[in-house]
Amino acid sequence: MLEIYKKLPRTNCGKCGVPTCMAFALKVQSAQLRIDACPYVTKENRELDTPKPAVTMEDNYDRVSSELEAEAKRTNFKEAAIATGGHFATGKDGEMIKLTMLNKPYEMRKEGLFENDAYCSDSWSKIIIYDYIRRKGNKPFTGNWVTLGYFPHTASHVKAFQRSAEEKVAAAFNNKMNGLKTRCKELGGRETQGKMKADYICQFDLLPRIPLYLCFWDADEEFAASCKLFLDSSAEAYIDIEYLAYLVERFVERFIHS
């Protein structure tokens, strides 16, 4: 870790999002951050091999996934299916919960999460769905549309991400309202109405009990197009907010890359 620390400016400027250079070095060592997240690291130091961390990022994801999988497997599947809006079924593989995430079908079995009848290999898909199932949120929609920044203890980088995501959608469909509507239909969106006065509002089910509302204002002679993404305030009962932010990020990436 000290070898990494020596490559840093040691000014504790905080521009990497971590308060001190020592804390930053620890995060790099444990693969929570990359060394190039520091804007002042020289090109030479970025290219130098750093000691292989004892734990990689993928190791961390696998560990979290395994822990959540164990909890999800112990859950009463019938109760969880009702609470989360999934479909409970029994078959040759035993009990299962069928649900969709980002318009893709998954099955939660006693052996873990399956996609296309094969064990899911994507750690983040497993983390999100296992957390969703184990929580059994069972909270009715409030009808209160909020941004990610509304939820308590939301990290500043999550708020910044939402602004960036909305700007990406607005830029991709500036003066392209018909293209936006077509993309919404392709991803299973449903035109809807709400408290917001927008030129177009579409609802997507990130997960059965986690709707996302895309509000879009088309460009005019004075302003470029703009977009806002909203969630029902009940979402925090169903999923960890950090995981929810990653799920929204995945949605936006799929939305703008047809």
C-alpha positions as CSV (number, residue, x, y, z in Angstrom):
1,M,0.0,0.0,0.0
2,L,2.9,2.4,0.8
3,E,4.2,1.9,-2.8
4,I,0.9,3.2,-4.1
5,Y,0.9,6.1,-1.6
6,K,4.3,7.2,-2.9
7,K,2.9,7.6,-6.4
8,L,0.2,10.1,-5.1
9,P,0.7,13.9,-4.6
10,R,0.0,13.5,-0.9
11,T,-1.8,16.8,-0.7
12,N,-5.1,15.3,0.5
13,C,-7.0,17.5,-2.0
14,G,-10.0,15.2,-2.1
15,K,-10.6,15.5,-5.9
16,C,-10.7,11.7,-6.2
17,G,-13.7,11.6,-3.8
18,V,-11.7,10.3,-0.9
19,P,-10.7,12.7,1.9
20,T,-7.0,11.7,2.2
21,C,-4.3,10.2,-0.1
22,M,-3.6,7.5,2.5
23,A,-7.3,6.4,2.4
24,F,-7.2,6.6,-1.4
25,A,-4.1,4.3,-1.5
26,L,-6.0,1.8,0.7
27,K,-8.9,1.8,-1.7
28,V,-6.6,1.2,-4.6
29,Q,-4.9,-1.6,-2.8
30,S,-8.2,-3.3,-2.1
31,A,-9.3,-2.7,-5.7
32,Q,-12.2,-0.4,-4.7
33,L,-10.7,2.3,-6.9
34,R,-8.2,2.6,-9.8
35,I,-5.0,4.7,-9.3
36,D,-6.0,6.8,-12.3
37,A,-9.0,8.1,-10.3
38,C,-6.4,10.6,-8.9
39,P,-6.1,13.4,-11.4
40,Y,-2.5,14.2,-10.4
41,V,-0.9,10.7,-10.8
42,T,1.7,11.0,-13.5
43,K,1.4,9.0,-16.8
44,E,4.4,7.0,-15.8
45,N,2.9,5.9,-12.5
46,R,-0.4,5.1,-14.1
47,E,1.4,2.7,-16.4
48,L,3.6,1.1,-13.7
49,D,2.5,-2.2,-12.4
50,T,1.2,-1.9,-8.9
51,P,1.3,-4.8,-6.4
52,K,-1.6,-7.2,-7.2
53,P,-4.3,-6.6,-4.6
54,A,-5.1,-9.3,-2.2
55,V,-8.8,-8.8,-3.2
56,T,-9.9,-7.7,-6.7
57,M,-13.1,-5.9,-7.5
58,E,-14.6,-9.0,-9.1
59,D,-13.7,-10.9,-5.9
60,N,-15.7,-8.4,-3.9
61,Y,-18.7,-8.7,-6.2
62,D,-18.5,-12.4,-6.1
63,R,-18.4,-12.3,-2.3
64,V,-21.4,-10.0,-2.0
65,S,-23.2,-12.1,-4.6
66,S,-22.6,-15.3,-2.7
67,E,-23.7,-13.8,0.7
68,L,-26.9,-12.4,-0.9
69,E,-27.5,-15.7,-2.7
70,A,-27.4,-17.6,0.5
71,E,-30.0,-15.3,2.0
72,A,-32.2,-15.4,-1.1
73,K,-32.2,-19.2,-1.1
74,R,-33.4,-19.3,2.5
75,T,-36.4,-17.0,1.6
76,N,-39.9,-18.4,1.4
77,F,-40.3,-18.4,-2.4
78,K,-44.1,-18.2,-2.4
79,E,-44.1,-15.2,0.0
80,A,-41.2,-13.5,-1.8
81,A,-43.0,-13.9,-5.2
82,I,-46.1,-12.2,-3.9
83,A,-44.2,-9.4,-2.2
84,T,-42.0,-8.6,-5.1
85,G,-44.5,-9.0,-8.0
86,G,-42.8,-12.2,-9.3
87,H,-44.5,-15.4,-10.4
88,F,-44.3,-18.4,-8.1
89,A,-44.0,-21.7,-9.9
90,T,-43.0,-25.3,-9.3
91,G,-41.6,-27.8,-11.8
92,K,-38.9,-30.4,-12.3
93,D,-36.4,-28.0,-10.8
94,G,-38.5,-27.4,-7.7
95,E,-39.8,-24.1,-6.5
96,M,-38.9,-20.9,-8.4
97,I,-39.7,-17.3,-8.7
98,K,-40.0,-15.9,-12.3
99,L,-39.5,-12.2,-12.8
100,T,-38.1,-9.7,-15.3
101,M,-35.4,-7.1,-14.8
102,L,-34.9,-4.5,-17.6
103,N,-37.4,-6.5,-19.7
104,K,-35.3,-9.7,-19.5
105,P,-36.7,-12.9,-17.8
106,Y,-34.9,-14.5,-14.9
107,E,-35.7,-17.5,-12.6
108,M,-34.7,-17.6,-9.0
109,R,-34.3,-21.3,-8.1
110,K,-33.0,-23.0,-5.0
111,E,-29.7,-23.4,-6.9
112,G,-29.4,-19.7,-7.5
113,L,-30.3,-17.2,-10.3
114,F,-30.9,-18.6,-13.8
115,E,-31.1,-16.8,-17.2
116,N,-32.0,-18.7,-20.3
117,D,-32.0,-21.9,-18.3
118,A,-28.3,-21.5,-17.4
119,Y,-26.9,-20.3,-14.1
120,C,-26.4,-16.5,-14.3
121,S,-22.7,-15.5,-14.6
122,D,-23.2,-11.8,-14.2
123,S,-22.4,-10.8,-10.6
124,W,-24.3,-7.5,-10.7
125,S,-27.5,-9.1,-12.0
126,K,-27.3,-11.6,-9.2
127,I,-26.6,-9.0,-6.5
128,I,-29.5,-6.8,-7.6
129,I,-32.1,-9.7,-7.9
130,Y,-30.9,-11.5,-4.7
131,D,-31.2,-8.3,-2.7
132,Y,-34.6,-7.6,-4.2
133,I,-35.9,-11.1,-3.4
134,R,-34.5,-11.3,0.1
135,R,-36.0,-7.9,1.1
136,K,-39.5,-8.9,0.2
137,G,-40.4,-5.2,0.2
138,N,-44.2,-5.6,0.0
139,K,-44.8,-1.9,0.1
140,P,-47.5,-0.3,-2.0
141,F,-46.6,2.4,-4.5
142,T,-46.9,5.9,-3.0
143,G,-47.4,7.8,-6.2
144,N,-44.7,10.1,-5.0
145,W,-42.2,10.5,-7.9
146,V,-38.6,11.2,-6.6
147,T,-35.1,11.2,-7.9
148,L,-32.3,9.1,-6.5
149,G,-31.1,12.0,-4.4
150,Y,-34.4,11.9,-2.4
151,F,-33.5,8.8,-0.6
152,P,-31.7,9.1,2.8
153,H,-27.9,8.8,2.9
154,T,-27.6,8.8,-0.9
155,A,-23.9,9.3,-1.9
156,S,-23.0,12.5,-3.8
157,H,-21.7,10.4,-6.7
158,V,-25.2,8.8,-7.1
159,K,-26.7,12.3,-7.5
160,A,-24.1,13.3,-10.0
161,F,-24.7,10.1,-11.9
162,Q,-28.4,10.8,-12.3
163,R,-27.7,14.3,-13.8
164,S,-25.3,12.7,-16.2
165,A,-27.7,9.9,-17.2
166,E,-30.5,12.4,-17.8
167,E,-28.2,14.6,-20.0
168,K,-27.2,11.5,-22.0
169,V,-30.8,10.7,-22.8
170,A,-31.6,14.3,-23.7
171,A,-28.6,14.6,-26.0
172,A,-29.3,11.2,-27.7
173,F,-32.9,12.2,-28.6
174,N,-32.6,15.9,-29.1
175,N,-35.1,16.8,-31.8
176,K,-35.9,13.1,-32.1
177,M,-39.2,12.6,-30.4
178,N,-40.4,9.9,-32.7
179,G,-37.1,8.0,-32.2
180,L,-37.5,8.3,-28.4
181,K,-41.1,6.9,-28.5
182,T,-39.9,4.0,-30.7
183,R,-37.0,3.2,-28.3
184,C,-39.4,3.3,-25.4
185,K,-41.6,0.7,-27.0
186,E,-38.6,-1.5,-27.9
187,L,-37.7,-1.7,-24.2
188,G,-41.2,-2.4,-23.0
189,G,-42.1,1.1,-21.9
190,R,-45.7,2.3,-21.5
191,E,-46.8,5.8,-22.2
192,T,-48.4,7.3,-19.1
193,Q,-49.3,10.5,-17.3
194,G,-48.2,11.9,-14.0
195,K,-47.8,14.9,-11.8
196,M,-45.1,16.2,-14.2
197,K,-46.1,18.2,-17.2
198,A,-43.8,16.8,-19.9
199,D,-44.1,16.4,-23.7
200,Y,-43.8,12.6,-23.2
201,I,-43.8,10.4,-20.1
202,C,-43.0,6.7,-20.3
203,Q,-43.0,4.1,-17.5
204,F,-40.6,1.2,-17.4
205,D,-40.5,-1.6,-14.9
206,L,-36.8,-2.0,-13.8
207,L,-38.1,-4.8,-11.6
208,P,-41.8,-5.8,-11.1
209,R,-42.2,-3.4,-8.1
210,I,-39.7,-0.7,-9.2
211,P,-41.1,1.5,-11.9
212,L,-39.0,4.2,-13.5
213,Y,-40.7,7.2,-15.1
214,L,-38.9,8.9,-18.0
215,C,-40.1,12.4,-18.5
216,F,-39.0,14.1,-21.7
217,W,-39.3,17.7,-23.0
218,D,-38.6,18.1,-26.7
219,A,-36.3,20.8,-28.1
220,D,-37.8,24.1,-29.2
221,E,-36.4,27.3,-30.7
222,E,-35.1,28.4,-27.4
223,F,-34.0,25.3,-25.4
224,A,-32.5,21.9,-26.2
225,A,-34.3,18.8,-25.2
226,S,-34.3,17.8,-21.5
227,C,-35.0,14.6,-19.5
228,K,-35.8,13.7,-15.9
229,L,-35.8,10.2,-14.4
230,F,-38.1,9.5,-11.5
231,L,-38.8,6.6,-9.2
232,D,-41.6,5.8,-6.8
233,S,-40.5,6.7,-3.3
234,S,-41.4,3.1,-2.2
235,A,-38.3,1.8,-4.1
236,E,-36.1,2.0,-1.0
237,A,-38.2,-0.8,0.6
238,Y,-37.3,-3.1,-2.2
239,I,-33.6,-2.6,-3.0
240,D,-30.4,-1.0,-1.7
241,I,-30.1,2.5,-3.2
242,E,-26.6,1.9,-4.5
243,Y,-27.8,-1.2,-6.3
244,L,-30.8,0.8,-7.6
245,A,-28.4,3.5,-9.0
246,Y,-26.5,0.8,-10.8
247,L,-29.7,-0.6,-12.2
248,V,-30.7,2.8,-13.5
249,E,-27.3,3.2,-15.1
250,R,-27.8,-0.1,-16.9
251,F,-31.1,1.0,-18.1
252,V,-29.8,4.3,-19.5
253,E,-26.9,2.6,-21.3
254,R,-29.3,0.2,-23.0
255,F,-31.7,3.0,-23.8
256,I,-29.2,5.2,-25.6
257,H,-27.4,2.3,-27.4
258,S,-30.0,0.8,-29.6
